[in-house]
Amino acid sequence: MKSIVKFTSVLSFICLFLVAGVTAQTPGRRPNRPQPLNPDSISKQELQNFAETSAAAQKIQQSSVSKVKATVQKDGMNFNHFRQLVMAQRNPNKKQPKISKADQKKMAKIQKDLMQIQNDTNQEIIKKIKSNGMTVERYQRIIATLQSNKELRQRYGKIKQQEASQ
């Protein structure tokens, strides 16, 4: 059960990351939540391709997280301090912290660098999706279906178990 919850969380993160990246490249578009597919329309081969693609996307994402941490530190800010400031700014119910001019300047540079990392990561994930014979939309719709359909999650789990035992 824990693995399903973890899997769903990872998929949600990847899906949100992809949706944000793809729609960010299309000015004026707001992200729409992908609609689930009929689970029967997803073949075993397509689910295997999806499993391979999502594993690769996860590795790309992990590499991206390392790049983010390195960028924040390279630009002269402690990563935990940066994260706290960003989280506080995003919480409208919390009193906004006073940010020094030096930190504001560092954060502006960091945020520019992070946008580039996000763009590069999105492009790399999109390239991986396409190289595995899928479209981004189909990939996102499979994620939505996995999140909403227990039977497909079970099929996917069996594929992942087979991969792990090899």
C-alpha positions as CSV (number, residue, x, y, z in Angstrom):
1,M,0.0,0.0,0.0
2,K,2.8,2.4,0.9
3,S,4.4,1.8,-2.6
4,I,1.1,2.8,-4.3
5,V,0.9,6.0,-2.3
6,K,4.5,6.8,-3.0
7,F,4.0,5.9,-6.7
8,T,0.9,8.1,-6.9
9,S,2.8,11.0,-5.2
10,V,5.7,10.7,-7.6
11,L,3.4,10.5,-10.6
12,S,1.5,13.5,-9.4
13,F,4.7,15.5,-9.1
14,I,5.9,14.4,-12.5
15,C,2.6,15.2,-14.1
16,L,2.4,18.7,-12.5
17,F,6.0,19.3,-13.5
18,L,5.3,18.4,-17.1
19,V,2.0,20.3,-17.2
20,A,3.6,23.4,-15.9
21,G,6.5,23.1,-18.3
22,V,4.5,22.4,-21.4
23,T,1.9,25.0,-20.7
24,A,4.7,27.5,-19.8
25,Q,5.9,27.1,-23.3
26,T,2.4,28.0,-24.7
27,P,1.7,31.6,-23.7
28,G,-1.8,32.4,-22.6
29,R,-2.7,28.8,-21.8
30,R,-3.7,27.7,-18.4
31,P,-2.9,24.1,-17.5
32,N,-5.9,21.7,-17.7
33,R,-6.0,18.5,-15.7
34,P,-5.5,15.6,-18.2
35,Q,-8.6,13.5,-18.5
36,P,-8.2,9.8,-17.6
37,L,-8.4,7.2,-20.4
38,N,-10.5,4.1,-20.6
39,P,-8.0,1.7,-18.9
40,D,-8.8,-1.0,-21.5
41,S,-7.4,1.3,-24.2
42,I,-3.9,1.1,-22.6
43,S,-2.1,-2.0,-23.9
44,K,0.4,-4.0,-21.9
45,Q,3.1,-2.8,-24.3
46,E,2.1,0.8,-23.9
47,L,2.0,0.4,-20.1
48,Q,5.6,-1.1,-20.3
49,N,6.7,1.9,-22.4
50,F,5.1,4.2,-19.8
51,A,6.9,2.4,-17.0
52,E,10.2,2.8,-18.8
53,T,9.5,6.4,-19.5
54,S,8.4,7.3,-16.0
55,A,11.5,5.6,-14.5
56,A,13.6,7.7,-16.9
57,A,11.6,10.9,-16.1
58,Q,12.1,10.2,-12.4
59,K,15.9,10.0,-12.9
60,I,15.9,13.2,-14.9
61,Q,13.9,14.9,-12.1
62,Q,16.3,13.7,-9.4
63,S,19.2,15.1,-11.4
64,S,17.3,18.3,-11.7
65,V,16.8,18.5,-7.9
66,S,20.6,18.2,-7.5
67,K,21.1,21.0,-10.0
68,V,18.7,23.2,-8.2
69,K,20.5,22.7,-4.9
70,A,23.8,23.3,-6.5
71,T,22.6,26.5,-8.2
72,V,21.2,27.9,-5.0
73,Q,24.4,27.3,-3.2
74,K,26.5,28.5,-6.1
75,D,24.5,31.8,-6.1
76,G,25.5,32.3,-2.4
77,M,22.4,31.1,-0.5
78,N,21.9,28.2,1.9
79,F,19.3,25.9,0.2
80,N,17.2,25.4,3.4
81,H,17.1,29.2,3.9
82,F,16.1,29.7,0.2
83,R,13.4,27.0,0.5
84,Q,12.0,28.6,3.7
85,L,11.8,32.0,2.1
86,V,10.1,30.7,-1.0
87,M,7.6,28.6,1.0
88,A,6.8,31.6,3.2
89,Q,6.2,33.8,0.2
90,R,3.8,31.2,-1.3
91,N,1.7,31.0,1.9
92,P,-0.8,33.9,1.9
93,N,-1.9,33.0,5.4
94,K,1.5,33.4,6.9
95,K,3.2,36.7,7.8
96,Q,5.6,37.5,5.0
97,P,9.2,37.4,6.1
98,K,11.4,40.5,5.7
99,I,14.0,39.6,3.1
100,S,17.2,41.6,3.0
101,K,18.2,43.4,-0.2
102,A,21.1,41.0,-0.6
103,D,18.8,38.0,-0.3
104,Q,16.3,39.6,-2.8
105,K,19.1,40.1,-5.3
106,K,20.3,36.5,-4.8
107,M,16.7,35.1,-5.1
108,A,16.1,37.0,-8.3
109,K,19.3,35.4,-9.8
110,I,18.4,32.0,-8.4
111,Q,14.8,32.1,-9.7
112,K,16.1,33.0,-13.2
113,D,18.5,30.1,-13.1
114,L,15.8,27.7,-11.8
115,M,13.5,28.6,-14.6
116,Q,16.3,27.5,-17.0
117,I,16.8,24.3,-15.1
118,Q,13.0,23.6,-15.2
119,N,12.9,24.4,-19.0
120,D,15.9,22.1,-19.7
121,T,14.4,19.3,-17.5
122,N,11.0,19.6,-19.2
123,Q,12.7,19.4,-22.6
124,E,14.6,16.3,-21.6
125,I,11.5,14.6,-20.2
126,I,9.5,15.5,-23.3
127,K,12.3,14.1,-25.5
128,K,12.3,10.9,-23.5
129,I,8.5,10.6,-23.8
130,K,8.6,11.0,-27.5
131,S,11.6,8.7,-28.0
132,N,9.4,6.0,-26.3
133,G,6.7,6.5,-28.9
134,M,4.3,8.5,-26.8
135,T,2.9,12.0,-26.9
136,V,3.1,14.2,-23.8
137,E,-0.7,14.3,-23.8
138,R,-1.0,10.5,-23.8
139,Y,1.7,10.2,-21.1
140,Q,-0.2,12.7,-18.9
141,R,-3.5,10.9,-19.5
142,I,-2.0,7.6,-18.5
143,I,-0.9,9.3,-15.3
144,A,-4.4,10.5,-14.7
145,T,-5.8,7.1,-15.4
146,L,-3.3,5.5,-13.0
147,Q,-4.3,7.9,-10.3
148,S,-8.0,7.2,-10.7
149,N,-8.1,3.5,-11.7
150,K,-7.2,0.7,-9.2
151,E,-7.2,-2.0,-11.9
152,L,-4.6,-0.1,-14.0
153,R,-2.5,0.6,-10.9
154,Q,-2.4,-3.2,-10.3
155,R,-1.4,-3.9,-13.9
156,Y,1.3,-1.3,-13.6
157,G,2.5,-2.7,-10.3
158,K,2.9,-6.1,-11.9
159,I,5.0,-4.6,-14.7
160,K,7.2,-2.8,-12.2
161,Q,7.6,-6.0,-10.1
162,Q,8.7,-7.9,-13.2
163,E,11.2,-5.2,-14.1
164,A,12.6,-5.2,-10.5
165,S,13.0,-9.0,-10.5
166,Q,15.1,-8.9,-13.7
